[in-house]
Amino acid sequence: MTQAGMIFYTVRYRVAYANGESSPIKFSEVMAGTPDEASEKVKRFEFQRTDAHPIRSVNIRAVENC
């Protein structure tokens, strides 16, 4: 069951690393109230990761309802 006003979004994005490389396009399912909130959750998650190269930016490609 989802929280009131929250729905699942599929966020498609690419990570740009500080060394100049980019990830392949990634997909993540996120529960959020709005597409913008879903994008912010994915960005926050990627920047908190410690198992990857330092990140320069997270480029959101699309946010779609599941």
N, CA, C, O and CB atoms as a CASP TS submission, in Angstrom:
PFRMAT TS
TARGET T0000
AUTHOR 0000-0000-0000
METHOD Language model
MODEL 1
PARENT N/A
ATOM      1  N   MET     1       0.846  -1.174   0.000  1.00  0.00           N
ATOM      2  CA  MET     1       0.000   0.000   0.000  1.00  0.00           C
ATOM      3  C   MET     1       0.891   1.236   0.000  1.00  0.00           C
ATOM      4  O   MET     1       1.880   1.283   0.732  1.00  0.00           O
ATOM      5  CB  MET     1      -0.962  -0.002   1.218  1.00  0.00           C
ATOM      6  N   THR     2       0.556   2.232  -0.807  1.00  0.00           N
ATOM      7  CA  THR     2       1.345   3.457  -0.868  1.00  0.00           C
ATOM      8  C   THR     2       0.797   4.481   0.110  1.00  0.00           C
ATOM      9  O   THR     2      -0.359   4.410   0.528  1.00  0.00           O
ATOM     10  CB  THR     2       1.355   4.030  -2.293  1.00  0.00           C
ATOM     11  N   GLN     3       1.648   5.432   0.466  1.00  0.00           N
ATOM     12  CA  GLN     3       1.207   6.511   1.330  1.00  0.00           C
ATOM     13  C   GLN     3       0.271   7.422   0.549  1.00  0.00           C
ATOM     14  O   GLN     3       0.340   7.474  -0.679  1.00  0.00           O
ATOM     15  CB  GLN     3       2.412   7.304   1.889  1.00  0.00           C
ATOM     16  N   ALA     4      -0.601   8.139   1.247  1.00  0.00           N
ATOM     17  CA  ALA     4      -1.565   9.015   0.593  1.00  0.00           C
ATOM     18  C   ALA     4      -0.854  10.027  -0.294  1.00  0.00           C
ATOM     19  O   ALA     4       0.081  10.696   0.146  1.00  0.00           O
ATOM     20  CB  ALA     4      -2.429   9.735   1.632  1.00  0.00           C
ATOM     21  N   GLY     5      -1.294  10.140  -1.537  1.00  0.00           N
ATOM     22  CA  GLY     5      -0.726  11.102  -2.466  1.00  0.00           C
ATOM     23  C   GLY     5       0.581  10.676  -3.104  1.00  0.00           C
ATOM     24  O   GLY     5       1.149  11.432  -3.892  1.00  0.00           O
ATOM     25  N   MET     6       1.070   9.496  -2.790  1.00  0.00           N
ATOM     26  CA  MET     6       2.343   9.029  -3.332  1.00  0.00           C
ATOM     27  C   MET     6       2.075   7.971  -4.400  1.00  0.00           C
ATOM     28  O   MET     6       1.228   7.098  -4.212  1.00  0.00           O
ATOM     29  CB  MET     6       3.254   8.459  -2.204  1.00  0.00           C
ATOM     30  N   ILE     7       2.787   8.046  -5.504  1.00  0.00           N
ATOM     31  CA  ILE     7       2.687   7.020  -6.541  1.00  0.00           C
ATOM     32  C   ILE     7       4.098   6.626  -6.971  1.00  0.00           C
ATOM     33  O   ILE     7       5.069   7.314  -6.654  1.00  0.00           O
ATOM     34  CB  ILE     7       1.849   7.527  -7.764  1.00  0.00           C
ATOM     35  N   PHE     8       4.198   5.528  -7.686  1.00  0.00           N
ATOM     36  CA  PHE     8       5.493   5.075  -8.174  1.00  0.00           C
ATOM     37  C   PHE     8       5.803   5.725  -9.509  1.00  0.00           C
ATOM     38  O   PHE     8       4.953   5.801 -10.396  1.00  0.00           O
ATOM     39  CB  PHE     8       5.523   3.545  -8.302  1.00  0.00           C
ATOM     40  N   TYR     9       7.043   6.196  -9.637  1.00  0.00           N
ATOM     41  CA  TYR     9       7.550   6.760 -10.876  1.00  0.00           C
ATOM     42  C   TYR     9       8.765   5.961 -11.313  1.00  0.00           C
ATOM     43  O   TYR     9       9.535   5.486 -10.478  1.00  0.00           O
ATOM     44  CB  TYR     9       7.902   8.262 -10.709  1.00  0.00           C
ATOM     45  N   THR    10       8.937   5.814 -12.618  1.00  0.00           N
ATOM     46  CA  THR    10      10.163   5.268 -13.167  1.00  0.00           C
ATOM     47  C   THR    10      10.990   6.447 -13.648  1.00  0.00           C
ATOM     48  O   THR    10      10.553   7.226 -14.496  1.00  0.00           O
ATOM     49  CB  THR    10       9.881   4.242 -14.325  1.00  0.00           C
ATOM     50  N   VAL    11      12.184   6.567 -13.099  1.00  0.00           N
ATOM     51  CA  VAL    11      13.079   7.663 -13.457  1.00  0.00           C
ATOM     52  C   VAL    11      14.201   7.102 -14.323  1.00  0.00           C
ATOM     53  O   VAL    11      14.886   6.157 -13.931  1.00  0.00           O
ATOM     54  CB  VAL    11      13.650   8.373 -12.184  1.00  0.00           C
ATOM     55  N   ARG    12      14.381   7.688 -15.493  1.00  0.00           N
ATOM     56  CA  ARG    12      15.452   7.286 -16.408  1.00  0.00           C
ATOM     57  C   ARG    12      16.514   8.383 -16.354  1.00  0.00           C
ATOM     58  O   ARG    12      16.209   9.563 -16.531  1.00  0.00           O
ATOM     59  CB  ARG    12      14.913   7.065 -17.890  1.00  0.00           C
ATOM     60  N   TYR    13      17.765   7.983 -16.109  1.00  0.00           N
ATOM     61  CA  TYR    13      18.800   8.997 -15.903  1.00  0.00           C
ATOM     62  C   TYR    13      20.181   8.467 -16.255  1.00  0.00           C
ATOM     63  O   TYR    13      20.379   7.265 -16.430  1.00  0.00           O
ATOM     64  CB  TYR    13      18.786   9.480 -14.460  1.00  0.00           C
ATOM     65  N   ARG    14      21.126   9.387 -16.355  1.00  0.00           N
ATOM     66  CA  ARG    14      22.524   9.054 -16.613  1.00  0.00           C
ATOM     67  C   ARG    14      23.370   9.819 -15.610  1.00  0.00           C
ATOM     68  O   ARG    14      23.084  10.974 -15.294  1.00  0.00           O
ATOM     69  CB  ARG    14      22.940   9.395 -18.091  1.00  0.00           C
ATOM     70  N   VAL    15      24.412   9.169 -15.113  1.00  0.00           N
ATOM     71  CA  VAL    15      25.315   9.793 -14.146  1.00  0.00           C
ATOM     72  C   VAL    15      26.588  10.225 -14.871  1.00  0.00           C
ATOM     73  O   VAL    15      27.192   9.437 -15.599  1.00  0.00           O
ATOM     74  CB  VAL    15      25.646   8.814 -12.970  1.00  0.00           C
ATOM     75  N   ALA    16      26.995  11.489 -14.668  1.00  0.00           N
ATOM     76  CA  ALA    16      28.261  11.992 -15.204  1.00  0.00           C
ATOM     77  C   ALA    16      29.261  12.007 -14.049  1.00  0.00           C
ATOM     78  O   ALA    16      29.030  12.640 -13.019  1.00  0.00           O
ATOM     79  CB  ALA    16      28.095  13.434 -15.851  1.00  0.00           C
ATOM     80  N   TYR    17      30.367  11.304 -14.236  1.00  0.00           N
ATOM     81  CA  TYR    17      31.376  11.198 -13.189  1.00  0.00           C
ATOM     82  C   TYR    17      32.417  12.304 -13.319  1.00  0.00           C
ATOM     83  O   TYR    17      32.587  12.881 -14.393  1.00  0.00           O
ATOM     84  CB  TYR    17      32.052   9.828 -13.237  1.00  0.00           C
ATOM     85  N   ALA    18      33.108  12.596 -12.226  1.00  0.00           N
ATOM     86  CA  ALA    18      34.111  13.668 -12.193  1.00  0.00           C
ATOM     87  C   ALA    18      35.284  13.386 -13.131  1.00  0.00           C
ATOM     88  O   ALA    18      35.961  14.316 -13.570  1.00  0.00           O
ATOM     89  CB  ALA    18      34.626  13.860 -10.770  1.00  0.00           C
ATOM     90  N   ASN    19      35.529  12.121 -13.439  1.00  0.00           N
ATOM     91  CA  ASN    19      36.654  11.773 -14.324  1.00  0.00           C
ATOM     92  C   ASN    19      36.295  11.929 -15.806  1.00  0.00           C
ATOM     93  O   ASN    19      37.107  11.589 -16.666  1.00  0.00           O
ATOM     94  CB  ASN    19      37.107  10.335 -14.055  1.00  0.00           C
ATOM     95  N   GLY    20      35.100  12.433 -16.122  1.00  0.00           N
ATOM     96  CA  GLY    20      34.691  12.675 -17.506  1.00  0.00           C
ATOM     97  C   GLY    20      33.878  11.551 -18.125  1.00  0.00           C
ATOM     98  O   GLY    20      33.345  11.719 -19.222  1.00  0.00           O
ATOM     99  N   GLU    21      33.766  10.416 -17.461  1.00  0.00           N
ATOM    100  CA  GLU    21      32.989   9.296 -17.990  1.00  0.00           C
ATOM    101  C   GLU    21      31.522   9.439 -17.603  1.00  0.00           C
ATOM    102  O   GLU    21      31.173  10.185 -16.688  1.00  0.00           O
ATOM    103  CB  GLU    21      33.550   7.955 -17.477  1.00  0.00           C
ATOM    104  N   SER    22      30.667   8.705 -18.322  1.00  0.00           N
ATOM    105  CA  SER    22      29.227   8.680 -18.017  1.00  0.00           C
ATOM    106  C   SER    22      28.767   7.243 -17.884  1.00  0.00           C
ATOM    107  O   SER    22      29.328   6.333 -18.495  1.00  0.00           O
ATOM    108  CB  SER    22      28.403   9.414 -19.114  1.00  0.00           C
ATOM    109  N   SER    23      27.739   7.056 -17.078  1.00  0.00           N
ATOM    110  CA  SER    23      27.159   5.723 -16.922  1.00  0.00           C
ATOM    111  C   SER    23      26.253   5.429 -18.111  1.00  0.00           C
ATOM    112  O   SER    23      25.846   6.344 -18.827  1.00  0.00           O
ATOM    113  CB  SER    23      26.368   5.609 -15.586  1.00  0.00           C
ATOM    114  N   PRO    24      25.939   4.157 -18.322  1.00  0.00           N
ATOM    115  CA  PRO    24      24.841   3.865 -19.257  1.00  0.00           C
ATOM    116  C   PRO    24      23.548   4.428 -18.652  1.00  0.00           C
ATOM    117  O   PRO    24      23.512   4.770 -17.470  1.00  0.00           O
ATOM    118  CB  PRO    24      24.712   2.304 -19.535  1.00  0.00           C
ATOM    119  N   ILE    25      22.521   4.519 -19.441  1.00  0.00           N
ATOM    120  CA  ILE    25      21.244   5.014 -18.915  1.00  0.00           C
ATOM    121  C   ILE    25      20.752   4.027 -17.863  1.00  0.00           C
ATOM    122  O   ILE    25      20.736   2.817 -18.087  1.00  0.00           O
ATOM    123  CB  ILE    25      20.178   5.196 -20.061  1.00  0.00           C
ATOM    124  N   LYS    26      20.351   4.566 -16.706  1.00  0.00           N
ATOM    125  CA  LYS    26      19.865   3.766 -15.588  1.00  0.00           C
ATOM    126  C   LYS    26      18.373   4.004 -15.407  1.00  0.00           C
ATOM    127  O   LYS    26      17.841   5.031 -15.827  1.00  0.00           O
ATOM    128  CB  LYS    26      20.635   4.102 -14.288  1.00  0.00           C
ATOM    129  N   PHE    27      17.708   3.044 -14.776  1.00  0.00           N
ATOM    130  CA  PHE    27      16.291   3.154 -14.457  1.00  0.00           C
ATOM    131  C   PHE    27      16.114   2.903 -12.966  1.00  0.00           C
ATOM    132  O   PHE    27      16.758   2.018 -12.402  1.00  0.00           O
ATOM    133  CB  PHE    27      15.439   2.154 -15.300  1.00  0.00           C
ATOM    134  N   SER    28      15.250   3.671 -12.333  1.00  0.00           N
ATOM    135  CA  SER    28      14.972   3.478 -10.919  1.00  0.00           C
ATOM    136  C   SER    28      13.495   3.725 -10.670  1.00  0.00           C
ATOM    137  O   SER    28      12.929   4.694 -11.176  1.00  0.00           O
ATOM    138  CB  SER    28      15.844   4.411 -10.043  1.00  0.00           C
ATOM    139  N   GLU    29      12.871   2.856  -9.896  1.00  0.00           N
ATOM    140  CA  GLU    29      11.474   3.068  -9.497  1.00  0.00           C
ATOM    141  C   GLU    29      11.468   3.729  -8.132  1.00  0.00           C
ATOM    142  O   GLU    29      12.106   3.253  -7.193  1.00  0.00           O
ATOM    143  CB  GLU    29      10.669   1.721  -9.471  1.00  0.00           C
ATOM    144  N   VAL    30      10.737   4.837  -8.034  1.00  0.00           N
ATOM    145  CA  VAL    30      10.728   5.647  -6.823  1.00  0.00           C
ATOM    146  C   VAL    30       9.293   5.995  -6.464  1.00  0.00           C
ATOM    147  O   VAL    30       8.488   6.308  -7.341  1.00  0.00           O
ATOM    148  CB  VAL    30      11.575   6.929  -7.006  1.00  0.00           C
ATOM    149  N   MET    31       8.968   5.941  -5.167  1.00  0.00           N
ATOM    150  CA  MET    31       7.654   6.383  -4.710  1.00  0.00           C
ATOM    151  C   MET    31       7.781   7.844  -4.292  1.00  0.00           C
ATOM    152  O   MET    31       8.618   8.191  -3.459  1.00  0.00           O
ATOM    153  CB  MET    31       7.121   5.489  -3.525  1.00  0.00           C
ATOM    154  N   ALA    32       6.935   8.702  -4.885  1.00  0.00           N
ATOM    155  CA  ALA    32       7.003  10.131  -4.596  1.00  0.00           C
ATOM    156  C   ALA    32       5.653  10.769  -4.878  1.00  0.00           C
ATOM    157  O   ALA    32       4.771  10.157  -5.480  1.00  0.00           O
ATOM    158  CB  ALA    32       8.113  10.813  -5.428  1.00  0.00           C
ATOM    159  N   GLY    33       5.509  12.013  -4.433  1.00  0.00           N
ATOM    160  CA  GLY    33       4.266  12.745  -4.644  1.00  0.00           C
ATOM    161  C   GLY    33       4.180  13.408  -6.003  1.00  0.00           C
ATOM    162  O   GLY    33       3.089  13.580  -6.548  1.00  0.00           O
ATOM    163  N   THR    34       5.341  13.785  -6.560  1.00  0.00           N
ATOM    164  CA  THR    34       5.384  14.473  -7.865  1.00  0.00           C
ATOM    165  C   THR    34       6.583  13.960  -8.658  1.00  0.00           C
ATOM    166  O   THR    34       7.498  13.371  -8.083  1.00  0.00           O
ATOM    167  CB  THR    34       5.468  16.032  -7.683  1.00  0.00           C
ATOM    168  N   PRO    35       6.587  14.180  -9.977  1.00  0.00           N
ATOM    169  CA  PRO    35       7.756  13.803 -10.776  1.00  0.00           C
ATOM    170  C   PRO    35       9.035  14.525 -10.318  1.00  0.00           C
ATOM    171  O   PRO    35      10.114  13.932 -10.315  1.00  0.00           O
ATOM    172  CB  PRO    35       7.493  14.106 -12.250  1.00  0.00           C
ATOM    173  N   ASP    36       8.914  15.788  -9.938  1.00  0.00           N
ATOM    174  CA  ASP    36      10.087  16.534  -9.467  1.00  0.00           C
ATOM    175  C   ASP    36      10.656  15.916  -8.190  1.00  0.00           C
ATOM    176  O   ASP    36      11.873  15.820  -8.026  1.00  0.00           O
ATOM    177  CB  ASP    36       9.720  18.009  -9.221  1.00  0.00           C
ATOM    178  N   GLU    37       9.774  15.502  -7.296  1.00  0.00           N
ATOM    179  CA  GLU    37      10.223  14.864  -6.056  1.00  0.00           C
ATOM    180  C   GLU    37      10.920  13.541  -6.362  1.00  0.00           C
ATOM    181  O   GLU    37      11.921  13.210  -5.727  1.00  0.00           O
ATOM    182  CB  GLU    37       9.031  14.634  -5.099  1.00  0.00           C
ATOM    183  N   ALA    38      10.403  12.784  -7.325  1.00  0.00           N
ATOM    184  CA  ALA    38      11.029  11.521  -7.719  1.00  0.00           C
ATOM    185  C   ALA    38      12.431  11.782  -8.269  1.00  0.00           C
ATOM    186  O   ALA    38      13.367  11.047  -7.952  1.00  0.00           O
ATOM    187  CB  ALA    38      10.161  10.783  -8.774  1.00  0.00           C
ATOM    188  N   SER    39      12.582  12.815  -9.084  1.00  0.00           N
ATOM    189  CA  SER    39      13.893  13.173  -9.637  1.00  0.00           C
ATOM    190  C   SER    39      14.873  13.519  -8.526  1.00  0.00           C
ATOM    191  O   SER    39      16.018  13.067  -8.541  1.00  0.00           O
ATOM    192  CB  SER    39      13.766  14.353 -10.612  1.00  0.00           C
ATOM    193  N   GLU    40      14.430  14.315  -7.570  1.00  0.00           N
ATOM    194  CA  GLU    40      15.297  14.723  -6.463  1.00  0.00           C
ATOM    195  C   GLU    40      15.730  13.533  -5.612  1.00  0.00           C
ATOM    196  O   GLU    40      16.869  13.483  -5.147  1.00  0.00           O
ATOM    197  CB  GLU    40      14.584  15.749  -5.591  1.00  0.00           C
ATOM    198  N   LYS    41      14.826  12.574  -5.408  1.00  0.00           N
ATOM    199  CA  LYS    41      15.177  11.383  -4.622  1.00  0.00           C
ATOM    200  C   LYS    41      16.273  10.577  -5.317  1.00  0.00           C
ATOM    201  O   LYS    41      17.202  10.096  -4.669  1.00  0.00           O
ATOM    202  CB  LYS    41      13.933  10.497  -4.396  1.00  0.00           C
ATOM    203  N   VAL    42      16.161  10.433  -6.641  1.00  0.00           N
ATOM    204  CA  VAL    42      17.172   9.687  -7.392  1.00  0.00           C
ATOM    205  C   VAL    42      18.507  10.421  -7.338  1.00  0.00           C
ATOM    206  O   VAL    42      19.544   9.794  -7.122  1.00  0.00           O
ATOM    207  CB  VAL    42      16.727   9.483  -8.861  1.00  0.00           C
ATOM    208  N   LYS    43      18.499  11.732  -7.529  1.00  0.00           N
ATOM    209  CA  LYS    43      19.745  12.505  -7.464  1.00  0.00           C
ATOM    210  C   LYS    43      20.399  12.371  -6.091  1.00  0.00           C
ATOM    211  O   LYS    43      21.604  12.142  -5.989  1.00  0.00           O
ATOM    212  CB  LYS    43      19.475  13.989  -7.777  1.00  0.00           C
ATOM    213  N   ARG    44      19.609  12.513  -5.056  1.00  0.00           N
ATOM    214  CA  ARG    44      20.136  12.411  -3.691  1.00  0.00           C
ATOM    215  C   ARG    44      20.755  11.028  -3.447  1.00  0.00           C
ATOM    216  O   ARG    44      21.832  10.918  -2.862  1.00  0.00           O
ATOM    217  CB  ARG    44      19.014  12.683  -2.661  1.00  0.00           C
ATOM    218  N   PHE    45      20.069   9.984  -3.899  1.00  0.00           N
ATOM    219  CA  PHE    45      20.578   8.620  -3.742  1.00  0.00           C
ATOM    220  C   PHE    45      21.921   8.448  -4.450  1.00  0.00           C
ATOM    221  O   PHE    45      22.863   7.913  -3.866  1.00  0.00           O
ATOM    222  CB  PHE    45      19.563   7.604  -4.287  1.00  0.00           C
ATOM    223  N   GLU    46      22.017   8.894  -5.693  1.00  0.00           N
ATOM    224  CA  GLU    46      23.256   8.720  -6.456  1.00  0.00           C
ATOM    225  C   GLU    46      24.415   9.470  -5.811  1.00  0.00           C
ATOM    226  O   GLU    46      25.528   8.948  -5.754  1.00  0.00           O
ATOM    227  CB  GLU    46      23.066   9.195  -7.898  1.00  0.00           C
ATOM    228  N   PHE    47      24.173  10.688  -5.324  1.00  0.00           N
ATOM    229  CA  PHE    47      25.250  11.452  -4.703  1.00  0.00           C
ATOM    230  C   PHE    47      25.686  10.862  -3.365  1.00  0.00           C
ATOM    231  O   PHE    47      26.803  11.124  -2.918  1.00  0.00           O
ATOM    232  CB  PHE    47      24.815  12.887  -4.510  1.00  0.00           C
ATOM    233  N   GLN    48      24.832  10.071  -2.716  1.00  0.00           N
ATOM    234  CA  GLN    48      25.174   9.456  -1.437  1.00  0.00           C
ATOM    235  C   GLN    48      25.922   8.139  -1.595  1.00  0.00           C
ATOM    236  O   GLN    48      26.466   7.618  -0.621  1.00  0.00           O
ATOM    237  CB  GLN    48      23.926   9.229  -0.631  1.00  0.00           C
ATOM    238  N   ARG    49      25.956   7.596  -2.806  1.00  0.00           N
ATOM    239  CA  ARG    49      26.628   6.308  -3.031  1.00  0.00           C
ATOM    240  C   ARG    49      28.121   6.429  -2.755  1.00  0.00           C
ATOM    241  O   ARG    49      28.740   7.453  -3.045  1.00  0.00           O
ATOM    242  CB  ARG    49      26.393   5.814  -4.475  1.00  0.00           C
ATOM    243  N   THR    50      28.680   5.380  -2.198  1.00  0.00           N
ATOM    244  CA  THR    50      30.113   5.368  -1.921  1.00  0.00           C
ATOM    245  C   THR    50      30.836   4.291  -2.726  1.00  0.00           C
ATOM    246  O   THR    50      32.048   4.126  -2.589  1.00  0.00           O
ATOM    247  CB  THR    50      30.358   5.154  -0.434  1.00  0.00           C
ATOM    248  N   ASP    51      30.106   3.560  -3.559  1.00  0.00           N
ATOM    249  CA  ASP    51      30.703   2.456  -4.316  1.00  0.00           C
ATOM    250  C   ASP    51      30.966   2.815  -5.777  1.00  0.00           C
ATOM    251  O   ASP    51      31.079   1.923  -6.618  1.00  0.00           O
ATOM    252  CB  ASP    51      29.801   1.241  -4.249  1.00  0.00           C
ATOM    253  N   ALA    52      31.065   4.105  -6.092  1.00  0.00           N
ATOM    254  CA  ALA    52      31.289   4.541  -7.469  1.00  0.00           C
ATOM    255  C   ALA    52      32.273   5.710  -7.475  1.00  0.00           C
ATOM    256  O   ALA    52      32.637   6.236  -6.423  1.00  0.00           O
ATOM    257  CB  ALA    52      29.947   4.947  -8.150  1.00  0.00           C
ATOM    258  N   HIS    53      32.693   6.102  -8.665  1.00  0.00           N
ATOM    259  CA  HIS    53      33.568   7.266  -8.809  1.00  0.00           C
ATOM    260  C   HIS    53      32.848   8.514  -8.305  1.00  0.00           C
ATOM    261  O   HIS    53      31.619   8.533  -8.240  1.00  0.00           O
ATOM    262  CB  HIS    53      34.008   7.448 -10.290  1.00  0.00           C
ATOM    263  N   PRO    54      33.600   9.557  -7.947  1.00  0.00           N
ATOM    264  CA  PRO    54      32.940  10.822  -7.574  1.00  0.00           C
ATOM    265  C   PRO    54      32.046  11.313  -8.719  1.00  0.00           C
ATOM    266  O   PRO    54      32.394  11.194  -9.894  1.00  0.00           O
ATOM    267  CB  PRO    54      34.000  11.910  -7.213  1.00  0.00           C
ATOM    268  N   ILE    55      30.901  11.860  -8.349  1.00  0.00           N
ATOM    269  CA  ILE    55      29.884  12.255  -9.330  1.00  0.00           C
ATOM    270  C   ILE    55      29.924  13.752  -9.579  1.00  0.00           C
ATOM    271  O   ILE    55      30.015  14.550  -8.646  1.00  0.00           O
ATOM    272  CB  ILE    55      28.486  11.840  -8.857  1.00  0.00           C
ATOM    273  N   ARG    56      29.853  14.120 -10.859  1.00  0.00           N
ATOM    274  CA  ARG    56      29.764  15.526 -11.247  1.00  0.00           C
ATOM    275  C   ARG    56      28.302  15.958 -11.332  1.00  0.00           C
ATOM    276  O   ARG    56      27.939  17.031 -10.850  1.00  0.00           O
ATOM    277  CB  ARG    56      30.477  15.765 -12.597  1.00  0.00           C
ATOM    278  N   SER    57      27.456  15.115 -11.952  1.00  0.00           N
ATOM    279  CA  SER    57      26.045  15.461 -12.070  1.00  0.00           C
ATOM    280  C   SER    57      25.208  14.212 -12.353  1.00  0.00           C
ATOM    281  O   SER    57      25.719  13.181 -12.789  1.00  0.00           O
ATOM    282  CB  SER    57      25.839  16.509 -13.180  1.00  0.00           C
ATOM    283  N   VAL    58      23.908  14.339 -12.091  1.00  0.00           N
ATOM    284  CA  VAL    58      22.931  13.302 -12.425  1.00  0.00           C
ATOM    285  C   VAL    58      21.951  13.954 -13.386  1.00  0.00           C
ATOM    286  O   VAL    58      21.261  14.911 -13.034  1.00  0.00           O
ATOM    287  CB  VAL    58      22.198  12.716 -11.131  1.00  0.00           C
ATOM    288  N   ASN    59      21.895  13.427 -14.603  1.00  0.00           N
ATOM    289  CA  ASN    59      21.072  14.016 -15.655  1.00  0.00           C
ATOM    290  C   ASN    59      19.802  13.199 -15.841  1.00  0.00           C
ATOM    291  O   ASN    59      19.843  12.080 -16.353  1.00  0.00           O
ATOM    292  CB  ASN    59      21.856  14.103 -16.980  1.00  0.00           C
ATOM    293  N   ILE    60      18.684  13.757 -15.425  1.00  0.00           N
ATOM    294  CA  ILE    60      17.393  13.072 -15.546  1.00  0.00           C
ATOM    295  C   ILE    60      16.941  13.134 -16.994  1.00  0.00           C
ATOM    296  O   ILE    60      16.907  14.210 -17.591  1.00  0.00           O
ATOM    297  CB  ILE    60      16.321  13.706 -14.604  1.00  0.00           C
ATOM    298  N   ARG    61      16.595  11.990 -17.558  1.00  0.00           N
ATOM    299  CA  ARG    61      16.135  11.909 -18.946  1.00  0.00           C
ATOM    300  C   ARG    61      14.613  11.898 -19.051  1.00  0.00           C
ATOM    301  O   ARG    61      14.044  12.523 -19.946  1.00  0.00           O
ATOM    302  CB  ARG    61      16.700  10.668 -19.608  1.00  0.00           C
ATOM    303  N   ALA    62      13.953  11.182 -18.130  1.00  0.00           N
ATOM    304  CA  ALA    62      12.501  11.081 -18.168  1.00  0.00           C
ATOM    305  C   ALA    62      11.981  10.595 -16.831  1.00  0.00           C
ATOM    306  O   ALA    62      12.654   9.848 -16.120  1.00  0.00           O
ATOM    307  CB  ALA    62      12.046  10.143 -19.294  1.00  0.00           C
ATOM    308  N   VAL    63      10.769  11.030 -16.496  1.00  0.00           N
ATOM    309  CA  VAL    63      10.076  10.548 -15.296  1.00  0.00           C
ATOM    310  C   VAL    63       8.683  10.141 -15.761  1.00  0.00           C
ATOM    311  O   VAL    63       7.932  10.961 -16.289  1.00  0.00           O
ATOM    312  CB  VAL    63      10.020  11.656 -14.137  1.00  0.00           C
ATOM    313  N   GLU    64       8.342   8.868 -15.560  1.00  0.00           N
ATOM    314  CA  GLU    64       7.066   8.345 -16.030  1.00  0.00           C
ATOM    315  C   GLU    64       6.333   7.637 -14.903  1.00  0.00           C
ATOM    316  O   GLU    64       6.962   7.053 -14.020  1.00  0.00           O
ATOM    317  CB  GLU    64       7.274   7.393 -17.211  1.00  0.00           C
ATOM    318  N   ASN    65       5.024   7.684 -14.929  1.00  0.00           N
ATOM    319  CA  ASN    65       4.214   6.929 -13.973  1.00  0.00           C
ATOM    320  C   ASN    65       4.371   5.448 -14.267  1.00  0.00           C
ATOM    321  O   ASN    65       4.449   5.038 -15.425  1.00  0.00           O
ATOM    322  CB  ASN    65       2.714   7.352 -14.038  1.00  0.00           C
ATOM    323  N   CYS    66       4.418   4.647 -13.204  1.00  0.00           N
ATOM    324  CA  CYS    66       4.488   3.188 -13.382  1.00  0.00           C
ATOM    325  C   CYS    66       3.115   2.625 -13.650  1.00  0.00           C
ATOM    326  O   CYS    66       2.968   1.415 -13.827  1.00  0.00           O
ATOM    327  CB  CYS    66       5.100   2.511 -12.147  1.00  0.00           C
TER
END
